[in-house]
């Protein structure tokens, strides 16, 4: 497999693990990386912080064991430079539940950096930059009470 394909799998694998509710695998994937969330500029570093944040914030539904989301990642552009690489892509997140019809809940951009160590590529940084917010109340715990104010304030 080419370096390009390996990096492509890392980018897509993050979304796949989140949608599966497999936060342990998300944490392992990001174990040596720094994740920055915009617009707050919150930073998570290492697997323990990534795992704790996902367990605390992302709602998982008992009937599926997942967040009932689908992350679509597209327009992936990868730049290779020896044992370092960068990537940028767009993401769209949809969600559907029995009492929450299928809808887009967030869209934005990923900005990634990778390093190759001992012939293995890994994430070194990910910046998650949402552009648009929908109703996140069924996806993230912290949006239960302030979802509409948060969405409106970030749309302007």
DRENVEXDREN-394550 format. One record per residue (C-alpha): residue number from 1; residue in one letter; chain; x, y, z. Coordinates in steps of 0.1 Angstrom, whole numbers. Layout:
BEGIN
@vexke=NUM | lonu=A | lolo=A | c1=X | c2=Y | c3=Z;
...
# end
This chain:
BEGIN
@vexke=1 | lonu=X | lolo=A | c1=0 | c2=0 | c3=0;
@vexke=2 | lonu=X | lolo=A | c1=13 | c2=35 | c3=-9;
@vexke=3 | lonu=X | lolo=A | c1=20 | c2=62 | c3=17;
@vexke=4 | lonu=X | lolo=A | c1=-10 | c2=81 | c3=2;
@vexke=5 | lonu=X | lolo=A | c1=-33 | c2=52 | c3=8;
@vexke=6 | lonu=X | lolo=A | c1=-22 | c2=46 | c3=43;
@vexke=7 | lonu=X | lolo=A | c1=-28 | c2=82 | c3=52;
@vexke=8 | lonu=X | lolo=A | c1=-62 | c2=81 | c3=35;
@vexke=9 | lonu=X | lolo=A | c1=-71 | c2=51 | c3=57;
@vexke=10 | lonu=X | lolo=A | c1=-60 | c2=70 | c3=88;
@vexke=11 | lonu=X | lolo=A | c1=-83 | c2=99 | c3=79;
@vexke=12 | lonu=X | lolo=A | c1=-113 | c2=77 | c3=71;
@vexke=13 | lonu=X | lolo=A | c1=-106 | c2=53 | c3=100;
@vexke=14 | lonu=X | lolo=A | c1=-111 | c2=81 | c3=125;
@vexke=15 | lonu=X | lolo=A | c1=-146 | c2=87 | c3=113;
@vexke=16 | lonu=X | lolo=A | c1=-154 | c2=50 | c3=111;
@vexke=17 | lonu=X | lolo=A | c1=-143 | c2=45 | c3=147;
@vexke=18 | lonu=X | lolo=A | c1=-164 | c2=74 | c3=160;
@vexke=19 | lonu=X | lolo=A | c1=-195 | c2=62 | c3=142;
@vexke=20 | lonu=X | lolo=A | c1=-190 | c2=27 | c3=157;
@vexke=21 | lonu=X | lolo=A | c1=-188 | c2=41 | c3=192;
@vexke=22 | lonu=X | lolo=A | c1=-153 | c2=26 | c3=195;
@vexke=23 | lonu=X | lolo=A | c1=-137 | c2=53 | c3=215;
@vexke=24 | lonu=X | lolo=A | c1=-109 | c2=30 | c3=226;
@vexke=25 | lonu=X | lolo=A | c1=-98 | c2=27 | c3=190;
@vexke=26 | lonu=X | lolo=A | c1=-102 | c2=64 | c3=185;
@vexke=27 | lonu=X | lolo=A | c1=-79 | c2=70 | c3=215;
@vexke=28 | lonu=X | lolo=A | c1=-54 | c2=44 | c3=202;
@vexke=29 | lonu=X | lolo=A | c1=-54 | c2=61 | c3=168;
@vexke=30 | lonu=X | lolo=A | c1=-47 | c2=95 | c3=184;
@vexke=31 | lonu=X | lolo=A | c1=-24 | c2=82 | c3=211;
@vexke=32 | lonu=X | lolo=A | c1=6 | c2=103 | c3=200;
@vexke=33 | lonu=X | lolo=A | c1=-14 | c2=132 | c3=185;
@vexke=34 | lonu=X | lolo=A | c1=-27 | c2=165 | c3=196;
@vexke=35 | lonu=X | lolo=A | c1=-63 | c2=173 | c3=187;
@vexke=36 | lonu=X | lolo=A | c1=-74 | c2=209 | c3=187;
@vexke=37 | lonu=X | lolo=A | c1=-111 | c2=218 | c3=186;
@vexke=38 | lonu=X | lolo=A | c1=-121 | c2=251 | c3=171;
@vexke=39 | lonu=X | lolo=A | c1=-135 | c2=277 | c3=178;
@vexke=40 | lonu=X | lolo=A | c1=-127 | c2=270 | c3=215;
@vexke=41 | lonu=X | lolo=A | c1=-91 | c2=260 | c3=209;
@vexke=42 | lonu=X | lolo=A | c1=-95 | c2=232 | c3=234;
@vexke=43 | lonu=X | lolo=A | c1=-66 | c2=207 | c3=231;
@vexke=44 | lonu=X | lolo=A | c1=-65 | c2=170 | c3=238;
@vexke=45 | lonu=X | lolo=A | c1=-32 | c2=152 | c3=239;
@vexke=46 | lonu=X | lolo=A | c1=-27 | c2=114 | c3=241;
@vexke=47 | lonu=X | lolo=A | c1=-50 | c2=85 | c3=244;
@vexke=48 | lonu=X | lolo=A | c1=-62 | c2=90 | c3=280;
@vexke=49 | lonu=X | lolo=A | c1=-74 | c2=126 | c3=273;
@vexke=50 | lonu=X | lolo=A | c1=-90 | c2=116 | c3=240;
@vexke=51 | lonu=X | lolo=A | c1=-108 | c2=86 | c3=255;
@vexke=52 | lonu=X | lolo=A | c1=-120 | c2=105 | c3=285;
@vexke=53 | lonu=X | lolo=A | c1=-134 | c2=134 | c3=264;
@vexke=54 | lonu=X | lolo=A | c1=-152 | c2=111 | c3=240;
@vexke=55 | lonu=X | lolo=A | c1=-167 | c2=90 | c3=268;
@vexke=56 | lonu=X | lolo=A | c1=-179 | c2=122 | c3=286;
@vexke=57 | lonu=X | lolo=A | c1=-192 | c2=141 | c3=256;
@vexke=58 | lonu=X | lolo=A | c1=-205 | c2=118 | c3=230;
@vexke=59 | lonu=X | lolo=A | c1=-239 | c2=101 | c3=236;
@vexke=60 | lonu=X | lolo=A | c1=-240 | c2=64 | c3=229;
@vexke=61 | lonu=X | lolo=A | c1=-273 | c2=47 | c3=225;
@vexke=62 | lonu=X | lolo=A | c1=-279 | c2=13 | c3=241;
@vexke=63 | lonu=X | lolo=A | c1=-299 | c2=-2 | c3=213;
@vexke=64 | lonu=X | lolo=A | c1=-269 | c2=2 | c3=189;
@vexke=65 | lonu=X | lolo=A | c1=-239 | c2=8 | c3=211;
@vexke=66 | lonu=X | lolo=A | c1=-231 | c2=37 | c3=188;
@vexke=67 | lonu=X | lolo=A | c1=-238 | c2=75 | c3=186;
@vexke=68 | lonu=X | lolo=A | c1=-262 | c2=67 | c3=156;
@vexke=69 | lonu=X | lolo=A | c1=-241 | c2=91 | c3=134;
@vexke=70 | lonu=X | lolo=A | c1=-224 | c2=89 | c3=101;
@vexke=71 | lonu=X | lolo=A | c1=-193 | c2=110 | c3=94;
@vexke=72 | lonu=X | lolo=A | c1=-188 | c2=117 | c3=57;
@vexke=73 | lonu=X | lolo=A | c1=-153 | c2=127 | c3=49;
@vexke=74 | lonu=X | lolo=A | c1=-146 | c2=141 | c3=14;
@vexke=75 | lonu=X | lolo=A | c1=-124 | c2=164 | c3=-7;
@vexke=76 | lonu=X | lolo=A | c1=-93 | c2=148 | c3=9;
@vexke=77 | lonu=X | lolo=A | c1=-61 | c2=165 | c3=-2;
@vexke=78 | lonu=X | lolo=A | c1=-28 | c2=149 | c3=10;
@vexke=79 | lonu=X | lolo=A | c1=6 | c2=164 | c3=8;
@vexke=80 | lonu=X | lolo=A | c1=36 | c2=141 | c3=12;
@vexke=81 | lonu=X | lolo=A | c1=70 | c2=154 | c3=22;
@vexke=82 | lonu=X | lolo=A | c1=94 | c2=125 | c3=31;
@vexke=83 | lonu=X | lolo=A | c1=84 | c2=112 | c3=66;
@vexke=84 | lonu=X | lolo=A | c1=59 | c2=140 | c3=71;
@vexke=85 | lonu=X | lolo=A | c1=25 | c2=146 | c3=56;
@vexke=86 | lonu=X | lolo=A | c1=-4 | c2=170 | c3=58;
@vexke=87 | lonu=X | lolo=A | c1=-40 | c2=166 | c3=48;
@vexke=88 | lonu=X | lolo=A | c1=-71 | c2=186 | c3=47;
@vexke=89 | lonu=X | lolo=A | c1=-107 | c2=174 | c3=42;
@vexke=90 | lonu=X | lolo=A | c1=-143 | c2=183 | c3=46;
@vexke=91 | lonu=X | lolo=A | c1=-166 | c2=165 | c3=70;
@vexke=92 | lonu=X | lolo=A | c1=-204 | c2=163 | c3=74;
@vexke=93 | lonu=X | lolo=A | c1=-220 | c2=145 | c3=103;
@vexke=94 | lonu=X | lolo=A | c1=-256 | c2=131 | c3=101;
@vexke=95 | lonu=X | lolo=A | c1=-276 | c2=115 | c3=128;
@vexke=96 | lonu=X | lolo=A | c1=-309 | c2=97 | c3=130;
@vexke=97 | lonu=X | lolo=A | c1=-328 | c2=82 | c3=160;
@vexke=98 | lonu=X | lolo=A | c1=-364 | c2=70 | c3=164;
@vexke=99 | lonu=X | lolo=A | c1=-374 | c2=105 | c3=178;
@vexke=100 | lonu=X | lolo=A | c1=-349 | c2=125 | c3=158;
@vexke=101 | lonu=X | lolo=A | c1=-353 | c2=122 | c3=120;
@vexke=102 | lonu=X | lolo=A | c1=-322 | c2=120 | c3=98;
@vexke=103 | lonu=X | lolo=A | c1=-305 | c2=153 | c3=95;
@vexke=104 | lonu=X | lolo=A | c1=-271 | c2=170 | c3=93;
@vexke=105 | lonu=X | lolo=A | c1=-259 | c2=180 | c3=127;
@vexke=106 | lonu=X | lolo=A | c1=-224 | c2=194 | c3=118;
@vexke=107 | lonu=X | lolo=A | c1=-202 | c2=202 | c3=89;
@vexke=108 | lonu=X | lolo=A | c1=-166 | c2=215 | c3=88;
@vexke=109 | lonu=X | lolo=A | c1=-130 | c2=208 | c3=80;
@vexke=110 | lonu=X | lolo=A | c1=-102 | c2=186 | c3=93;
@vexke=111 | lonu=X | lolo=A | c1=-66 | c2=198 | c3=91;
@vexke=112 | lonu=X | lolo=A | c1=-42 | c2=169 | c3=98;
@vexke=113 | lonu=X | lolo=A | c1=-5 | c2=163 | c3=102;
@vexke=114 | lonu=X | lolo=A | c1=12 | c2=129 | c3=101;
@vexke=115 | lonu=X | lolo=A | c1=46 | c2=115 | c3=108;
@vexke=116 | lonu=X | lolo=A | c1=62 | c2=82 | c3=96;
@vexke=117 | lonu=X | lolo=A | c1=82 | c2=64 | c3=123;
@vexke=118 | lonu=X | lolo=A | c1=97 | c2=30 | c3=118;
@vexke=119 | lonu=X | lolo=A | c1=79 | c2=27 | c3=85;
@vexke=120 | lonu=X | lolo=A | c1=45 | c2=34 | c3=101;
@vexke=121 | lonu=X | lolo=A | c1=24 | c2=65 | c3=95;
@vexke=122 | lonu=X | lolo=A | c1=5 | c2=80 | c3=124;
@vexke=123 | lonu=X | lolo=A | c1=-14 | c2=112 | c3=133;
@vexke=124 | lonu=X | lolo=A | c1=6 | c2=139 | c3=149;
@vexke=125 | lonu=X | lolo=A | c1=-20 | c2=166 | c3=149;
@vexke=126 | lonu=X | lolo=A | c1=-57 | c2=171 | c3=140;
@vexke=127 | lonu=X | lolo=A | c1=-75 | c2=203 | c3=140;
@vexke=128 | lonu=X | lolo=A | c1=-113 | c2=200 | c3=139;
@vexke=129 | lonu=X | lolo=A | c1=-128 | c2=232 | c3=125;
@vexke=130 | lonu=X | lolo=A | c1=-166 | c2=231 | c3=123;
@vexke=131 | lonu=X | lolo=A | c1=-182 | c2=256 | c3=99;
@vexke=132 | lonu=X | lolo=A | c1=-219 | c2=248 | c3=106;
@vexke=133 | lonu=X | lolo=A | c1=-239 | c2=234 | c3=135;
@vexke=134 | lonu=X | lolo=A | c1=-273 | c2=218 | c3=135;
@vexke=135 | lonu=X | lolo=A | c1=-291 | c2=202 | c3=165;
@vexke=136 | lonu=X | lolo=A | c1=-263 | c2=185 | c3=185;
@vexke=137 | lonu=X | lolo=A | c1=-286 | c2=177 | c3=215;
@vexke=138 | lonu=X | lolo=A | c1=-288 | c2=140 | c3=206;
@vexke=139 | lonu=X | lolo=A | c1=-251 | c2=137 | c3=199;
@vexke=140 | lonu=X | lolo=A | c1=-231 | c2=157 | c3=225;
@vexke=141 | lonu=X | lolo=A | c1=-240 | c2=159 | c3=262;
@vexke=142 | lonu=X | lolo=A | c1=-229 | c2=195 | c3=267;
@vexke=143 | lonu=X | lolo=A | c1=-254 | c2=207 | c3=241;
@vexke=144 | lonu=X | lolo=A | c1=-285 | c2=195 | c3=258;
@vexke=145 | lonu=X | lolo=A | c1=-295 | c2=228 | c3=274;
@vexke=146 | lonu=X | lolo=A | c1=-278 | c2=254 | c3=252;
@vexke=147 | lonu=X | lolo=A | c1=-280 | c2=238 | c3=217;
@vexke=148 | lonu=X | lolo=A | c1=-300 | c2=265 | c3=200;
@vexke=149 | lonu=X | lolo=A | c1=-279 | c2=294 | c3=214;
@vexke=150 | lonu=X | lolo=A | c1=-247 | c2=276 | c3=205;
@vexke=151 | lonu=X | lolo=A | c1=-258 | c2=269 | c3=170;
@vexke=152 | lonu=X | lolo=A | c1=-270 | c2=305 | c3=164;
@vexke=153 | lonu=X | lolo=A | c1=-239 | c2=321 | c3=179;
@vexke=154 | lonu=X | lolo=A | c1=-216 | c2=300 | c3=156;
@vexke=155 | lonu=X | lolo=A | c1=-236 | c2=305 | c3=125;
@vexke=156 | lonu=X | lolo=A | c1=-229 | c2=343 | c3=124;
# end
